[in-house]
Amino acid sequence: MPTTEPDKETGAHGPPPLRLDERGQVVHATLADVVQWFLDYDQRVAVIRHPNVEEIFQWKQEKSRLEGEDVYIFDHAEDRLAIGIIQALAEHAGERALHAWISQLLNTLDAASRSNEEISAAYRLELSKGTSTLKEAAKIPAERERALFLTWCWLEVLCTAEIRVLGWIYQELYGRPYTPR
């Protein structure tokens, strides 16, 4: 467990430590510092800031709004990630509940990854060349399948980032790494 703040240039010491209040709850200020550290130094979390990911997030948010879903509109994908992590910890208090939530995220990530691979192969989407995912998704002729693909793309990034941060928090809180059962 890290005991010092990370080096501002390299993050070499790892995420800053979590502090608990007198009730054993994570102090939100330290949680914010942890999320910020992961956004700054963990590539699999920082990808949420990529313009293509932001574009997908904004598309998903607008689609949900147009479909009449009661959604809170976030300015950026990274804001959605941070609030999601805070909510996950509040709603899944205790080791067993947090373990179950991370397991659910892993299952969603697996489904998203497999679906994205299948759809990408079927329509010969070229996503690794840095092109807009929305523009590549336009190659999918059916609106419903295109929307599903873009939703899976968003979930793949979001779940990856959330698992990385919550996995570290799990280890900090319970003294052992998260392992699927």
C-alpha positions, 0 to 999 in steps of 0.5 A: 500500500502506497504511503506517499503521494505520487511523483507529479511527473511520473506517478511512480509511487502509485495512487495516493492513499485512501482515508476513512472517516470515523464510520469507516467510510472513504473520505470523498476528497481522497477518493477524488485524488485516487480517481484523478491519479488514475486519469493522469497515470493509468493509460486504460483509465485515461483513455476515457479522455480520448476524443473518440471516446468523448464523441461516443459518450456524447452520442450515447448521452444524447441518444438516451435523452432523445429516447426519454430516459431520465439521464443526468447530462455530464459535460465530459465522459471522465465526469461520468466515470468519477461519479460512477465510481463514487456511486458504486462505492456508496451503493455497494458498501462492504466487501461482498457487495463491492466484489459482486459489483466488480464481477458484474462490470467484468461480465459486461466488459466481456460481453462488450468486447466480444460483441465489438470484435464480432461487429467490427469483423463483420463490417470490416470496421477500422477502429485502430487507425484513430478514425472516428468510431462514429464515422466507422460505425456508419458502415453498419447499415442497420440503425439498431445494430449501429446503436448497439455497437456504439453502446458496447464501445462506450461500455467497454471503455467505461467498464475497463476504467471503472474496474481498474479504479475499483479494483485498486480501491477494493485492495486498499479497503480489504487488504487483498486484490480482487479475484473473480470467484 
